[in-house]
């Protein structure tokens, strides 16, 4: 198995990230994680998605540690400071789920609040189903769990097409009909700049800034999210996540387990707090409301003006909402 370790000196771009590095071995690769705060404190487990890392949670880690929490923020293998397996076929959502479960068990984490966003939902919400005794509550940011009634809008389906290789029949039909069927101008812009490049910095920067500044390579966030991926080979994990959406690749997306978790969480009686970026085009607020309505002990909060990566743009609001809800439990 070929591995790539992003050189440490590249991470000079990770400002406001004064955290020591910790590592756990998983199937021959090292998974990096942050472990901040008192070891005996209640835990907030922060699970990122694509194409981000623990860096996305840097402000939240600082804020919650100051409030007396222990914060664990892993980088999935293939992301952040974790090893990059260079074989695209190595990756699956099941492997990410199992690596996270192994981290929870190896650290013997208990009294966990799990905070999930993007692919962090399908990955991080398996733990409360498989090991409910370790978890106290859910904090669900813009994400999803696949189930039989899941609806994927044109933006998600267009995103998936952008990553499909050219040699798959019917893929990347980037002609006028395909573009015309994508309702969002933002996705059209992403299409222009992203085919064949997978620029993590542009993905995050554009989502935070409403599609503007896709090539703003001087911005702090653009540089930080580019840092782990110096070349196309290092982006295997990111590519595989985009191609693991269950409507396209149910096996690598672990669709059956996602369905199981979605159904099981309808019997989750501990608190579940939904905190949503209301301006997210990929995961609309209505989808969150529909999800929250089938769970028994939820709170629902919309952050106006926040998009998909709300940890980057509205971190203080997330902290304030979650602390207030915990105080009321």
Residue frames relative to the residue before (quaternion, step in Angstrom):
aa qw qx qy qz dx dy dz
X 1.0000 0.0000 0.0000 0.0000 0.00 0.00 0.00
X 0.2750 -0.7715 0.5555 0.1435 3.56 -0.73 1.09
X 0.1031 -0.8000 0.5911 0.0086 3.53 -0.89 1.04
X 0.1384 -0.7439 0.6436 0.1148 3.51 -1.27 0.52
X 0.1426 -0.7634 0.6257 0.0740 3.55 -0.95 0.92
X 0.4020 -0.7165 0.5123 0.2499 3.58 -0.57 1.13
X 0.4869 -0.6767 0.4567 0.3107 3.62 -0.72 0.99
X 0.5498 -0.6566 0.4111 0.3125 3.55 -0.90 0.97
X 0.6466 0.5488 -0.3462 0.4011 3.60 0.97 -0.69
X 0.5458 0.6006 -0.4106 0.4157 3.60 1.20 -0.23
X 0.6626 0.5507 -0.3058 0.4053 3.57 1.11 -0.67
X 0.3163 0.7292 -0.5250 0.3044 3.56 1.19 0.47
X 0.6103 0.5621 -0.3415 0.4415 3.59 1.20 -0.43
X 0.6073 0.5592 -0.3634 0.4317 3.62 1.21 -0.32
X 0.0047 -0.8135 0.5799 -0.0447 3.55 0.29 1.26
X 0.7867 0.2529 -0.2318 0.5132 3.59 -1.22 0.52
X 0.5972 0.5174 -0.3655 0.4921 3.56 1.11 0.72
X 0.1026 0.8560 -0.4980 0.0931 3.61 0.56 1.17
X 0.4073 0.7657 -0.4083 0.2849 3.55 1.16 0.66
X 0.4880 -0.6493 0.5035 0.2945 3.54 -1.06 0.82
X 0.4206 -0.7008 0.5237 0.2403 3.53 -1.19 0.65
X 0.0479 -0.7539 0.6550 0.0149 3.54 -1.09 0.87
X 0.1482 -0.8072 0.5693 0.0489 3.56 -1.11 0.69
X 0.1037 -0.7488 0.6515 0.0636 3.51 -1.28 0.66
X 0.3834 -0.7185 0.5305 0.2352 3.59 -0.96 0.85
X 0.0658 0.7753 -0.6255 0.0567 3.55 -1.03 0.86
X 0.8484 -0.1470 0.0534 0.5057 3.56 -0.63 1.19
X 0.7708 -0.3959 0.1860 0.4632 3.55 0.87 0.98
X 0.6964 0.3960 -0.2715 0.5334 3.59 1.26 0.02
X 0.4018 -0.7025 0.5304 0.2525 3.57 -1.19 0.49
X 0.1862 -0.7581 0.6174 0.0972 3.54 -0.95 0.97
X 0.2991 -0.7661 0.5514 0.1403 3.55 -0.75 1.14
X 0.0818 0.7894 -0.6081 0.0194 3.57 -1.13 0.59
X 0.4011 -0.6514 0.5914 0.2550 3.49 -1.36 0.48
X 0.0276 -0.7684 0.6394 0.0056 3.56 -1.05 0.80
X 0.1055 0.8335 -0.5258 0.1330 3.55 -0.02 1.33
X 0.7262 0.4248 -0.3167 0.4381 3.55 -1.12 0.71
X 0.7259 -0.4282 0.3304 0.4249 3.52 -1.41 0.04
X 0.4806 -0.7003 0.4506 0.2750 3.59 -0.79 1.00
X 0.7049 0.4413 -0.2675 0.4865 3.62 1.15 -0.45
X 0.5088 0.6627 -0.4110 0.3646 3.59 1.27 0.01
X 0.6019 -0.5091 0.4410 0.4291 3.60 -1.22 0.27
X 0.4048 -0.7617 0.4790 0.1631 3.52 -1.06 0.91
X 0.1064 -0.7089 0.6868 0.1204 3.51 -1.26 0.62
X 0.1589 -0.7848 0.5978 0.0376 3.55 -0.57 1.26
X 0.1328 -0.8311 0.5399 0.0110 3.56 -0.42 1.28
X 0.0766 -0.8350 0.5442 -0.0286 3.56 -0.43 1.26
X 0.2407 -0.8045 0.5345 0.0957 3.55 -0.58 1.21
X 0.3589 -0.7107 0.5591 0.2312 3.52 -1.37 0.05
X 0.7116 -0.4244 0.3509 0.4363 3.54 -1.10 -0.77
X 0.6957 -0.2699 -0.6651 -0.0291 1.71 -1.82 1.75
X 0.3426 0.8017 -0.4274 0.2394 3.56 1.13 0.70
X 0.2863 -0.7231 0.6077 0.1609 3.57 -1.24 -0.49
X 0.7400 -0.3541 0.2996 0.4871 3.57 -1.26 -0.28
X 0.5130 0.6500 -0.4129 0.3793 3.58 1.21 -0.41
X 0.5941 0.5875 -0.3559 0.4186 3.59 1.08 -0.67
X 0.7345 0.4183 -0.2105 0.4912 3.58 1.15 -0.68
X 0.3269 0.8049 -0.4691 0.1590 3.62 1.24 0.02
X 0.6852 0.4696 -0.2921 0.4740 3.61 0.93 -0.86
X 0.6480 0.5214 -0.3149 0.4573 3.57 1.03 -0.78
X 0.6049 0.5490 -0.3579 0.4524 3.59 1.00 -0.74
X 0.6692 0.5063 -0.2982 0.4549 3.57 0.81 -1.01
X 0.6952 0.4929 -0.2814 0.4410 3.58 0.85 -0.98
X 0.7166 0.4465 -0.2692 0.4633 3.60 0.85 -0.90
X 0.5909 0.5367 -0.3742 0.4720 3.61 1.08 -0.57
X 0.6461 0.5216 -0.3159 0.4590 3.59 1.00 -0.81
X 0.6911 0.4514 -0.2647 0.4985 3.58 1.21 -0.49
X 0.6593 -0.5651 0.2944 0.3992 3.58 1.25 0.28
X 0.5429 0.6138 -0.4032 0.4074 3.59 1.22 0.34
X 0.3560 -0.6518 0.6128 0.2698 3.51 -1.35 0.35
X 0.1468 -0.8126 0.5621 0.0476 3.59 -0.69 1.06
X 0.0823 -0.7626 0.6415 0.0104 3.53 -0.85 1.09
X 0.0533 0.8026 -0.5877 0.0870 3.57 -0.65 1.15
X 0.1213 -0.8228 0.5526 0.0546 3.61 -0.18 1.22
X 0.3110 -0.6473 0.6463 0.2581 3.49 -1.43 0.26
X 0.4298 -0.6766 0.5230 0.2897 3.59 -0.69 1.00
X 0.5734 -0.5559 0.4553 0.3935 3.57 -1.13 0.55
X 0.7255 0.3469 -0.3005 0.5128 3.54 -0.81 1.09
X 0.7465 0.3364 -0.1740 0.5471 3.58 1.31 -0.17
X 0.8419 0.2213 -0.1314 0.4743 3.55 -1.29 0.35
X 0.7917 -0.2723 0.2361 0.4933 3.55 -0.93 -0.97
X 0.4777 0.6524 -0.4514 0.3775 3.60 1.24 0.09
X 0.6339 -0.5110 0.4120 0.4090 3.54 -1.30 0.33
X 0.2875 -0.7225 0.6026 0.1795 3.53 -1.21 0.64
X 0.2437 -0.7310 0.6206 0.1455 3.57 -0.59 1.15
X 0.3467 -0.7996 0.4603 0.1688 3.58 -0.64 1.12
X 0.5931 0.5315 -0.3640 0.4830 3.58 1.31 -0.01
X 0.4149 -0.7292 0.4853 0.2460 3.59 -0.45 1.20
X 0.6815 0.5320 -0.2916 0.4092 3.57 0.96 -0.88
X 0.5201 0.6391 -0.4194 0.3810 3.60 1.23 -0.22
X 0.7036 0.5211 -0.2630 0.4053 3.55 1.01 -0.84
X 0.1463 0.7325 -0.6619 0.0626 3.51 -1.26 0.67
X 0.6074 -0.5515 0.4132 0.3951 3.56 -1.21 0.39
X 0.5878 0.5671 -0.3685 0.4439 3.59 1.09 -0.61
X 0.6513 0.5043 -0.3274 0.4629 3.61 0.93 -0.78
X 0.6436 0.5033 -0.3273 0.4748 3.59 0.96 -0.79
X 0.6375 0.5219 -0.3258 0.4638 3.60 0.99 -0.80
X 0.6948 0.4778 -0.2810 0.4583 3.58 0.87 -0.93
X 0.6208 0.5291 -0.3459 0.4636 3.58 1.05 -0.70
X 0.6565 0.4982 -0.3146 0.4711 3.59 0.95 -0.82
X 0.6412 0.5163 -0.3263 0.4646 3.60 0.96 -0.82
X 0.6454 0.5157 -0.3233 0.4615 3.59 0.99 -0.80
X 0.6223 0.5300 -0.3370 0.4672 3.59 1.06 -0.71
X 0.6483 0.5223 -0.3126 0.4574 3.59 0.91 -0.93
X 0.6983 0.4612 -0.2736 0.4741 3.58 0.88 -0.93
X 0.6722 0.5120 -0.3163 0.4311 3.60 0.86 -0.88
X 0.7070 0.4022 -0.2484 0.5260 3.58 1.12 -0.65
X 0.3173 -0.7744 0.4774 0.2677 3.58 1.35 -0.14
X 0.1465 0.8236 -0.5291 0.1422 3.55 0.91 0.98
X 0.0093 0.7721 -0.6343 0.0381 3.55 -1.05 0.89
X 0.7822 0.2787 -0.2395 0.5032 3.56 -1.30 0.27
X 0.2464 0.8173 -0.4784 0.2060 3.53 1.00 0.94
X 0.1392 -0.6734 0.7156 0.1223 3.47 -1.25 0.75
X 0.1513 -0.7961 0.5785 0.0930 3.59 -0.56 1.07
X 0.1396 -0.7744 0.6159 0.0392 3.55 -0.86 1.09
X 0.0103 -0.8318 0.5512 -0.0652 3.57 -0.57 1.18
X 0.0401 0.7773 -0.6266 0.0385 3.53 -1.22 0.64
X 0.8153 0.1358 -0.1466 0.5436 3.57 -1.12 0.77
X 0.8165 -0.1301 0.1080 0.5520 3.66 -0.83 -0.88
X 0.4763 0.6605 -0.4401 0.3784 3.58 1.24 -0.09
X 0.5848 0.5820 -0.3719 0.4254 3.60 1.17 -0.47
X 0.7134 0.4197 -0.2680 0.4930 3.61 0.64 -1.03
X 0.6783 0.4729 -0.3017 0.4745 3.61 1.05 -0.67
X 0.7849 0.4073 -0.1954 0.4242 3.58 0.70 -1.08
X 0.6730 0.5112 -0.3109 0.4348 3.59 1.12 -0.48
X 0.4862 0.6246 -0.4616 0.4005 3.58 1.21 0.14
X 0.5982 0.6056 -0.3569 0.3847 3.61 1.02 -0.73
X 0.6864 0.4715 -0.3043 0.4625 3.64 0.79 -0.89
X 0.6401 0.5042 -0.3285 0.4777 3.59 1.15 -0.50
X 0.7397 0.4207 -0.2284 0.4729 3.59 0.88 -0.96
X 0.8045 0.1437 -0.0451 0.5746 3.59 1.07 -0.75
X 0.0146 -0.8677 0.4963 0.0226 3.61 0.75 0.98
X 0.5940 0.5973 -0.3638 0.3974 3.59 1.13 -0.57
X 0.6666 0.5015 -0.3019 0.4615 3.59 1.18 -0.42
X 0.7272 0.4492 -0.2139 0.4729 3.59 1.21 -0.48
X 0.2756 -0.7772 0.5504 0.1305 3.56 -1.02 0.90
X 0.8056 -0.0838 0.0929 0.5791 3.57 1.02 -0.75
X 0.3608 -0.6922 0.5841 0.2223 3.51 -1.40 0.30
X 0.0644 -0.7420 0.6644 0.0618 3.54 -1.17 0.68
X 0.0706 -0.8489 0.5219 -0.0442 3.52 -0.15 1.36
X 0.1253 -0.7677 0.6277 0.0296 3.54 -0.57 1.24
X 0.8033 -0.3367 0.1790 0.4575 3.58 -1.29 -0.01
X 0.3368 0.7147 -0.5236 0.3189 3.56 -0.22 1.35
X 0.2326 -0.7581 0.5868 0.1639 3.57 -1.24 -0.40
X 0.1619 -0.6994 0.6681 0.1957 3.51 -1.46 0.00
X 0.4420 -0.7037 0.4879 0.2673 3.56 -0.77 0.99
X 0.1313 0.7536 -0.6399 0.0736 3.56 -1.16 0.73
X 0.7496 -0.4572 0.2402 0.4140 3.54 -1.26 0.32
X 0.7331 0.3850 -0.2377 0.5078 3.60 1.12 -0.50
X 0.3260 0.7627 -0.5043 0.2402 3.60 1.22 0.27
X 0.1324 -0.7671 0.6247 0.0613 3.52 -1.08 0.84
X 0.1338 -0.7906 0.5955 0.0488 3.58 -0.73 1.09
X 0.3395 -0.7826 0.4853 0.1916 3.55 -0.54 1.16
X 0.7416 -0.4309 0.2851 0.4279 3.54 -1.35 0.14
X 0.6148 0.5552 -0.3567 0.4320 3.57 1.08 -0.62
X 0.6657 0.4827 -0.2997 0.4838 3.59 0.92 -0.90
X 0.6801 0.4819 -0.3025 0.4622 3.58 0.88 -0.88
X 0.6322 0.5183 -0.3251 0.4753 3.57 1.06 -0.71
X 0.6132 0.5477 -0.3345 0.4606 3.56 1.04 -0.81
X 0.6532 0.5138 -0.3098 0.4619 3.57 0.91 -0.92
X 0.6523 0.5216 -0.3191 0.4478 3.59 0.94 -0.84
X 0.6073 0.5848 -0.3587 0.4007 3.57 1.02 -0.74
X 0.7383 0.4289 -0.2204 0.4717 3.55 1.06 -0.71
X 0.5207 0.6485 -0.4248 0.3576 3.58 1.21 -0.25
X 0.4926 -0.6604 0.4691 0.3180 3.61 -0.94 0.80
X 0.6191 -0.5962 0.3717 0.3510 3.54 -1.11 0.67
X 0.6930 0.5178 -0.2949 0.4059 3.59 1.05 -0.63
X 0.5369 0.5770 -0.4353 0.4351 3.59 1.22 0.21
X 0.4725 -0.6914 0.4554 0.3022 3.64 -0.60 1.05
X 0.8227 0.2294 -0.1870 0.4854 3.54 -0.91 0.95
X 0.5915 0.5861 -0.3816 0.4013 3.60 1.19 -0.11
X 0.8427 0.1626 -0.1452 0.4923 3.51 -1.32 0.45
X 0.1748 0.7830 -0.5708 0.1745 3.54 0.72 1.06
X 0.1029 0.8451 -0.5154 0.0980 3.54 0.64 1.15
X 0.3082 0.7124 -0.5594 0.2907 3.53 0.62 1.21
X 0.7614 -0.3838 0.2389 0.4646 3.58 -1.23 -0.05
X 0.6344 0.5310 -0.3508 0.4387 3.62 1.00 -0.71
X 0.6499 0.5079 -0.3257 0.4621 3.58 0.94 -0.84
X 0.6703 0.4927 -0.3074 0.4620 3.58 0.83 -0.94
X 0.6586 0.5229 -0.3182 0.4378 3.57 0.95 -0.87
X 0.6736 0.5025 -0.2966 0.4537 3.58 1.10 -0.63
X 0.6068 0.5089 -0.3646 0.4898 3.60 1.22 -0.16
X 0.3272 -0.8063 0.4641 0.1657 3.55 -0.42 1.24
X 0.7097 0.4742 -0.2671 0.4474 3.59 1.09 -0.57
X 0.4477 -0.6806 0.5153 0.2661 3.56 -0.87 0.98
X 0.5819 0.5918 -0.3641 0.4227 3.56 1.14 -0.67
X 0.6734 0.4860 -0.3072 0.4647 3.58 0.91 -0.89
X 0.6113 0.5423 -0.3538 0.4550 3.58 1.04 -0.69
X 0.6515 0.4976 -0.3116 0.4805 3.55 0.99 -0.80
X 0.6306 0.5232 -0.3323 0.4672 3.56 0.97 -0.83
X 0.6155 0.5536 -0.3414 0.4450 3.55 1.00 -0.82
X 0.6613 0.5302 -0.3083 0.4319 3.56 0.87 -0.96
X 0.7864 0.3775 -0.1734 0.4572 3.55 0.85 -1.01
X 0.7547 0.4794 -0.2114 0.3948 3.58 1.08 -0.61
X 0.5145 0.6576 -0.4470 0.3210 3.62 1.05 -0.51
X 0.8522 0.1222 -0.1259 0.4930 3.53 -0.75 1.12
X 0.7013 0.4842 -0.2753 0.4448 3.61 1.19 -0.17
X 0.0872 -0.8267 0.5434 0.1171 3.59 1.03 -0.77
X 0.1720 0.8219 -0.5301 0.1176 3.64 0.73 0.95
X 0.3361 -0.7788 0.4915 0.1972 3.58 -0.22 1.26
X 0.6385 0.5449 -0.3352 0.4278 3.58 0.95 -0.82
X 0.6708 0.4958 -0.2944 0.4664 3.56 0.95 -0.88
X 0.6174 0.5572 -0.3484 0.4324 3.58 1.00 -0.81
X 0.7184 0.4318 -0.2564 0.4813 3.58 0.77 -1.02
X 0.6676 0.5125 -0.3181 0.4364 3.58 0.80 -0.96
X 0.6704 0.5037 -0.3027 0.4530 3.56 0.91 -0.90
X 0.6640 0.5057 -0.3114 0.4543 3.59 0.93 -0.87
X 0.6622 0.4963 -0.3074 0.4698 3.59 1.01 -0.76
X 0.7859 0.3308 -0.1498 0.5005 3.56 0.99 -0.86
X 0.5943 -0.6480 0.3487 0.3245 3.56 1.08 0.68
X 0.7384 -0.4159 0.2293 0.4787 3.56 1.03 0.77
X 0.5885 0.5809 -0.3722 0.4216 3.58 1.24 -0.08
X 0.8426 0.2736 -0.1625 0.4345 3.53 -1.28 0.45
X 0.1523 0.8293 -0.5267 0.1080 3.57 1.02 0.73
X 0.7665 0.3189 -0.1859 0.5255 3.58 1.07 -0.62
X 0.3638 0.7379 -0.4911 0.2863 3.58 1.18 0.51
X 0.0518 -0.8629 0.5026 -0.0018 3.54 0.49 1.24
X 0.6036 0.5668 -0.3625 0.4277 3.60 1.23 -0.16
X 0.5460 0.6377 -0.4073 0.3597 3.58 1.20 -0.31
X 0.6052 -0.5850 0.4074 0.3543 3.55 -1.16 0.70
X 0.7021 0.4680 -0.2886 0.4525 3.59 0.81 -0.96
X 0.6003 0.5521 -0.3710 0.4440 3.59 1.01 -0.71
X 0.6936 0.4814 -0.2799 0.4570 3.57 0.79 -1.02
X 0.6603 0.5337 -0.3171 0.4226 3.60 0.90 -0.90
X 0.7315 0.4204 -0.2542 0.4727 3.58 0.86 -0.87
X 0.5859 0.5411 -0.3693 0.4770 3.58 1.26 -0.24
X 0.5397 0.7098 -0.3719 0.2580 3.54 1.07 -0.85
X 0.7168 0.4638 -0.3088 0.4191 3.68 0.69 -0.89
X 0.7582 0.3857 -0.1663 0.4987 3.60 1.19 -0.53
X 0.0748 -0.8496 0.5206 0.0395 3.61 0.18 1.19
X 0.7987 0.0853 -0.0496 0.5936 3.61 1.19 -0.36
X 0.7079 -0.4735 0.3138 0.4198 3.57 -1.30 0.20
X 0.6126 0.5732 -0.3578 0.4100 3.60 1.01 -0.74
X 0.6703 0.5175 -0.2960 0.4420 3.59 1.03 -0.78
X 0.6490 0.5489 -0.3029 0.4311 3.60 1.25 -0.27
X 0.2797 0.8019 -0.4952 0.1831 3.59 1.24 0.31
X 0.6659 0.5147 -0.3103 0.4420 3.60 0.91 -0.87
X 0.6526 0.5059 -0.3072 0.4732 3.56 1.01 -0.81
X 0.6329 0.5241 -0.3351 0.4609 3.58 0.96 -0.84
X 0.6914 0.5042 -0.2960 0.4244 3.55 0.84 -0.99
X 0.6137 0.5358 -0.3643 0.4511 3.60 1.01 -0.67
X 0.6742 0.5014 -0.3045 0.4486 3.57 0.88 -0.92
X 0.7203 0.4088 -0.2386 0.5071 3.57 1.14 -0.60
X 0.6047 0.5594 -0.3506 0.4456 3.60 1.29 0.20
X 0.3300 0.7326 -0.5287 0.2737 3.58 1.18 0.31
X 0.5501 -0.7000 0.3362 0.3073 3.60 -0.66 1.08
X 0.6266 0.5276 -0.3686 0.4395 3.61 1.04 -0.54
X 0.7103 0.4252 -0.2396 0.5072 3.60 1.23 -0.46
X 0.8057 0.0247 0.0524 0.5895 3.57 0.94 -0.94
X 0.1215 -0.8495 0.5088 0.0693 3.60 0.38 1.20
X 0.6194 0.5532 -0.3644 0.4214 3.62 1.05 -0.59
X 0.7310 0.3962 -0.2488 0.4968 3.60 0.68 -1.03
X 0.6561 0.5038 -0.3076 0.4702 3.57 1.17 -0.51
X 0.3267 -0.7735 0.4797 0.2547 3.57 1.33 -0.13
X 0.0584 0.8647 -0.4954 0.0588 3.54 1.01 0.91
X 0.6547 0.5235 -0.3322 0.4324 3.59 0.93 -0.82
X 0.6605 0.4816 -0.3086 0.4863 3.60 1.00 -0.77
X 0.6069 0.5368 -0.3593 0.4631 3.59 1.02 -0.67
X 0.6409 0.5177 -0.3157 0.4706 3.59 0.96 -0.88
X 0.6413 0.5254 -0.3162 0.4612 3.56 0.97 -0.88
X 0.6790 0.4867 -0.2949 0.4638 3.59 0.88 -0.90
X 0.6194 0.5433 -0.3409 0.4527 3.59 1.01 -0.80
X 0.6872 0.4651 -0.2827 0.4812 3.58 0.91 -0.89
X 0.6654 0.5192 -0.3125 0.4358 3.59 0.89 -0.89
X 0.6751 0.5038 -0.3027 0.4458 3.58 0.97 -0.78
X 0.5150 0.6023 -0.4354 0.4271 3.59 1.21 -0.04
X 0.6956 0.3925 -0.2647 0.5403 3.57 1.31 -0.19
X 0.4115 0.6981 -0.4752 0.3428 3.58 1.27 0.31
X 0.1459 -0.8390 0.5218 0.0511 3.59 -0.41 1.22
X 0.5418 0.5757 -0.4187 0.4468 3.58 1.25 -0.08
X 0.6848 -0.5046 0.3091 0.4253 3.63 -1.18 0.32
X 0.0340 -0.7469 0.6637 0.0214 3.51 -1.26 0.68
X 0.0884 -0.8212 0.5637 -0.0018 3.56 -0.50 1.23
X 0.1889 -0.7728 0.6009 0.0779 3.55 -0.67 1.16
X 0.0091 0.7740 -0.6314 0.0468 3.56 -0.76 1.10
X 0.0375 -0.8713 0.4829 -0.0791 3.55 -0.23 1.32
X 0.3833 -0.6593 0.5964 0.2503 3.52 -1.12 0.77
X 0.3285 -0.8141 0.4467 0.1726 3.56 -0.25 1.29
X 0.6860 0.4758 -0.2859 0.4704 3.61 1.22 -0.32
X 0.3988 0.7139 -0.4781 0.3205 3.58 1.25 0.30
X 0.3121 -0.7751 0.5220 0.1715 3.59 -0.61 1.14
X 0.6677 0.5237 -0.3055 0.4320 3.59 1.09 -0.65
X 0.7851 0.1673 -0.0652 0.5927 3.57 1.05 -0.82
X 0.1726 -0.8428 0.5014 0.0917 3.59 0.29 1.26
X 0.6541 -0.5394 0.3794 0.3705 3.52 -1.26 0.58
X 0.6084 0.5632 -0.3589 0.4288 3.60 1.03 -0.71
X 0.6349 0.5308 -0.3409 0.4460 3.59 0.97 -0.77
X 0.6351 0.5164 -0.3208 0.4765 3.55 1.06 -0.74
X 0.6492 0.5203 -0.3180 0.4546 3.59 0.92 -0.88
X 0.6427 0.5210 -0.3218 0.4604 3.57 0.98 -0.86
X 0.6558 0.5075 -0.3042 0.4688 3.57 0.98 -0.84
X 0.6776 0.5002 -0.2970 0.4500 3.57 0.81 -0.99
X 0.6402 0.5705 -0.3311 0.3937 3.59 1.05 -0.73
X 0.7001 0.4439 -0.2850 0.4813 3.63 1.15 -0.40
X 0.6311 0.4787 -0.3458 0.5030 3.59 1.28 0.17
X 0.5165 -0.7386 0.3563 0.2464 3.60 -0.87 0.93
X 0.8136 0.2250 -0.0819 0.5299 3.64 1.01 -0.60
X 0.2931 0.7969 -0.4634 0.2536 3.54 0.69 1.16
X 0.1364 -0.7029 0.6784 0.1643 3.48 -1.43 0.27
X 0.2140 -0.7895 0.5710 0.0695 3.55 -1.08 0.78
X 0.0321 0.8038 -0.5884 0.0814 3.56 -0.78 1.06
X 0.1574 -0.7697 0.6145 0.0719 3.56 -0.84 1.03
X 0.1872 -0.7513 0.6228 0.1122 3.56 -0.95 0.92
X 0.3180 -0.7771 0.5165 0.1681 3.55 -0.33 1.27
X 0.7979 0.2833 -0.2269 0.4812 3.54 -1.00 0.86
X 0.6097 0.5386 -0.3561 0.4597 3.58 1.26 -0.14
X 0.2768 -0.7676 0.5597 0.1445 3.53 -1.03 0.86
X 0.8399 -0.2305 0.1490 0.4683 3.52 -1.21 -0.57
X 0.7629 0.3055 -0.1766 0.5417 3.59 0.92 -0.87
X 0.0087 -0.8605 0.5088 -0.0237 3.55 0.63 1.15
X 0.5453 0.5935 -0.4153 0.4218 3.62 1.16 -0.30
X 0.6527 0.5167 -0.3054 0.4623 3.57 1.14 -0.63
X 0.8052 0.3366 -0.1363 0.4687 3.55 0.88 -0.96
X 0.8102 0.1908 -0.0647 0.5504 3.62 1.08 -0.66
X 0.1240 0.8512 -0.5017 0.0917 3.56 1.01 0.82
X 0.6541 0.5179 -0.3362 0.4369 3.60 0.94 -0.77
X 0.6255 0.5344 -0.3373 0.4577 3.58 1.05 -0.74
X 0.6243 0.5324 -0.3378 0.4613 3.60 1.00 -0.77
X 0.6544 0.5173 -0.3044 0.4599 3.57 0.91 -0.97
X 0.6864 0.4973 -0.2914 0.4434 3.57 0.80 -1.03
X 0.6647 0.5068 -0.3077 0.4547 3.58 0.91 -0.89
X 0.6994 0.4738 -0.2917 0.4486 3.58 0.77 -0.99
X 0.6554 0.4998 -0.3286 0.4612 3.62 0.89 -0.82
X 0.6447 0.5167 -0.3262 0.4593 3.59 0.97 -0.79
X 0.6701 0.4928 -0.3056 0.4634 3.59 0.95 -0.81
X 0.6333 0.5162 -0.3386 0.4667 3.58 0.99 -0.74
X 0.6434 0.5336 -0.3201 0.4459 3.57 1.01 -0.79
X 0.7076 0.4571 -0.2605 0.4716 3.58 1.12 -0.64
X 0.5002 0.6788 -0.4246 0.3296 3.61 1.19 -0.24
